[in-house]
């Protein structure tokens, strides 16, 4: 439960919220089948005021898992949801002075990848990665295709290396000296999320490995 992650619990009225409205969320969603809600968690002023889980259809990498009964321990195929978490963590890093320049070259953070650098790739910045406008070639649809960039990144030994090793999209190469990395692709956030679980045991669905990987994320969030 969230309490184990450090949350304290409060009644809605203790946080100036209408208990009838808050506690009515669950029944309303249960009656609205098309909502397919998985969970609702509301925190206010650092305190947990509402937590409700449901049963609903879910999928992983575009493959149906059927109806899943969700609870606080159920893990989701996060993908694009991670963008919000990544942006939040980068904002915290700037606030703490750990990062100072959104327009710094992405390669300045990875000197060990010197062999992947080119004059064009050196112009890819942290800002480009965050806004998914790096200009790197990337094809992730359909997710079920083993040759998609997304699936290839998952099986790569290092997700960050895989992303930075990708060539520039043909449109970008044709621009030559006028190159500006502007193509909207998921590679940027895939790269920014490269601290996520990325090993064969996790991909094979090994429960112990998945739990250990999730524990790493909880530890990181607890330190913020």
C-alpha positions in Angstrom: 0.0 0.0 0.0 1.0 3.6 -0.4 1.4 3.9 3.4 4.4 1.6 3.1 6.0 4.2 0.8 5.9 6.9 3.4 2.4 8.3 2.8 0.4 9.5 5.8 -3.4 9.1 5.6 -6.1 11.7 6.2 -9.8 11.9 5.8 -11.0 14.1 2.9 -12.5 16.7 5.2 -9.2 17.1 7.0 -7.8 18.4 3.8 -10.7 20.6 2.9 -12.2 18.2 0.5 -15.9 17.2 0.3 -16.1 13.6 1.6 -19.3 12.9 -0.3 -17.8 13.9 -3.6 -14.5 12.2 -3.0 -15.9 8.9 -1.7 -18.5 8.9 -4.6 -15.8 8.6 -7.2 -15.4 4.8 -6.9 -19.1 4.0 -7.3 -19.5 6.3 -10.2 -16.6 4.8 -12.0 -17.8 1.3 -11.3 -21.1 2.2 -12.9 -19.4 3.6 -16.0 -18.1 0.5 -17.7 -16.7 2.4 -20.7 -14.3 4.2 -18.3 -12.3 1.0 -17.7 -10.7 2.6 -14.6 -7.8 0.8 -13.0 -7.3 3.0 -9.9 -7.9 6.4 -8.4 -5.4 7.7 -5.8 -5.8 11.3 -4.4 -3.1 13.0 -2.3 -3.4 16.5 -0.9 -0.8 18.4 1.0 1.4 15.3 1.2 -1.4 13.1 2.7 -3.3 10.2 1.1 -7.0 11.0 1.2 -8.5 8.5 -1.2 -7.4 5.2 -2.7 -9.7 2.8 -4.8 -8.9 0.0 -7.2 -11.0 -1.6 -9.8 -11.1 -4.6 -12.2 -10.6 -3.7 -15.9 -9.1 -4.6 -19.2 -5.4 -4.1 -19.5 -2.7 -4.8 -22.0 1.1 -5.1 -22.2 3.0 -4.1 -25.4 -0.3 -4.0 -27.2 -1.2 -7.6 -26.2 -4.4 -8.1 -24.2 -4.1 -9.3 -20.6 -7.9 -9.6 -20.3 -9.6 -8.4 -17.2 -7.2 -7.6 -14.3 -8.2 -7.1 -10.7 -6.0 -4.2 -9.7 -4.6 -3.4 -6.3 -1.7 -1.3 -4.9 0.9 -3.8 -6.0 -0.3 -4.2 -9.6 2.3 -3.1 -12.1 1.4 -1.3 -15.3 3.0 -1.2 -18.7 3.9 2.5 -18.2 5.4 3.7 -21.4 4.3 7.2 -22.1 3.1 7.7 -18.6 6.8 7.8 -17.7 7.1 11.1 -19.5 5.5 12.9 -16.6 7.7 11.2 -14.1 10.8 11.9 -16.2 9.9 15.6 -16.6 9.3 15.9 -12.8 12.6 14.3 -12.0 14.5 16.6 -14.4 12.7 19.6 -12.8 13.8 18.5 -9.4 17.3 18.1 -10.6 17.3 21.7 -12.0 15.9 23.0 -8.7 18.7 21.3 -6.8 21.4 22.5 -9.2 22.2 19.0 -10.4 21.4 20.1 -13.9 21.9 23.7 -15.2 21.5 23.8 -18.9 18.6 22.3 -21.0 20.6 23.1 -24.1 23.7 21.0 -23.2 24.6 18.3 -25.6 23.2 14.9 -24.7 26.6 13.4 -25.2 28.2 15.7 -22.6 26.5 13.5 -20.0 27.9 10.3 -21.6 31.6 10.6 -22.3 31.8 6.8 -22.4 29.9 6.9 -25.7 32.5 9.0 -27.5 32.5 6.6 -30.4 28.8 7.3 -31.2 29.4 11.1 -31.6 29.1 12.9 -34.8 29.0 16.7 -35.5 25.2 16.4 -36.2 24.5 14.2 -33.1 26.4 16.6 -30.9 23.6 19.1 -31.6 21.0 16.9 -29.9 20.4 18.5 -26.5 18.7 17.5 -23.3 15.8 19.7 -24.4 15.4 17.7 -27.6 15.3 14.5 -25.6 12.7 15.8 -23.2 10.5 17.1 -26.1 11.0 14.0 -28.2 12.5 16.1 -31.0 16.0 14.5 -31.3 15.8 13.8 -35.0 17.0 10.2 -34.4 15.5 7.5 -36.7 12.8 5.7 -34.6 10.0 3.3 -35.6 8.0 1.8 -32.7 4.7 0.9 -34.3 3.5 -1.8 -34.0 4.9 -2.6 -30.5 4.3 -6.3 -31.2 6.8 -6.3 -34.0 10.2 -7.6 -32.7 12.0 -5.3 -35.2 10.4 -2.1 -33.8 12.7 0.4 -32.2 10.9 0.1 -28.9 11.3 -3.7 -28.7 14.9 -3.5 -29.8 15.6 -1.0 -27.1 14.0 -3.3 -24.5 16.3 -6.2 -25.4 19.5 -4.0 -25.7 22.1 -4.4 -22.9 21.9 -0.6 -22.5 18.9 1.4 -23.5 20.7 4.7 -23.5 23.5 3.3 -25.8 20.9 1.9 -28.2 19.1 5.2 -28.5 22.2 7.3 -29.1 23.5 4.7 -31.6 20.5 5.3 -33.9 21.2 7.1 -37.2 19.6 10.4 -38.0 16.3 10.3 -39.8 16.8 10.7 -43.6 15.1 14.0 -43.5 17.6 15.3 -41.0 20.6 14.0 -43.0 19.3 15.7 -46.1 19.3 19.0 -44.4 23.1 18.9 -44.1 24.5 21.9 -42.3 21.0 23.3 -41.8 20.2 20.2 -39.7 18.0 20.9 -36.7 16.8 17.9 -34.6 13.0 18.4 -34.8 11.4 15.0 -35.6 8.9 14.1 -32.8 9.9 10.6 -31.7 9.7 8.5 -28.5 13.4 7.8 -28.5 14.1 10.8 -26.4 12.0 9.7 -23.4 13.1 6.1 -23.9 16.7 7.4 -23.5 15.7 9.6 -20.5 14.0 6.6 -18.9 17.1 4.3 -19.4 17.3 3.8 -15.6 14.2 1.7 -15.8 14.4 -2.1 -15.5 16.1 -3.4 -18.6 17.3 -7.0 -18.3 16.2 -10.4 -19.7 14.7 -11.6 -16.4 12.4 -8.6 -16.3 11.4 -9.0 -20.0 10.6 -12.6 -19.4 8.3 -11.7 -16.7 10.3 -13.1 -13.8 8.4 -11.9 -10.7 11.5 -11.7 -8.4 13.3 -9.5 -11.0 10.3 -7.3 -11.6 9.9 -6.8 -7.8 13.5 -5.9 -7.4 13.3 -3.4 -10.3 10.2 -1.8 -8.8 12.0 -1.5 -5.5 14.7 0.5 -7.3 12.1 3.0 -8.5 10.5 3.3 -5.1 13.9 3.9 -3.5 14.6 6.7 -6.0 11.3 8.4 -5.5 11.6 8.1 -1.7 14.9 10.0 -1.9 13.3 13.0 -3.6 
